[in-house]
Amino acid sequence: MYFPFLVFRNYSQILYYSYKLFLLRSVIYNHCFKS
């Protein structure tokens, strides 16, 4: 019962960080293309 919770927590963390990286990359792309 404890193992799936750990996997779920790690998976949500990975999703969260990949989402932040995606946002940061899009912001950098927008900044580069505008200037």
Summary of the structure (lengths in Angstrom):
residues: 35
radius of gyration: 15.3
end to end distance: 52.3
largest distance: 52.3
contacts: 63
relative contact order: 0.10
helix: 94%
strand: 0%
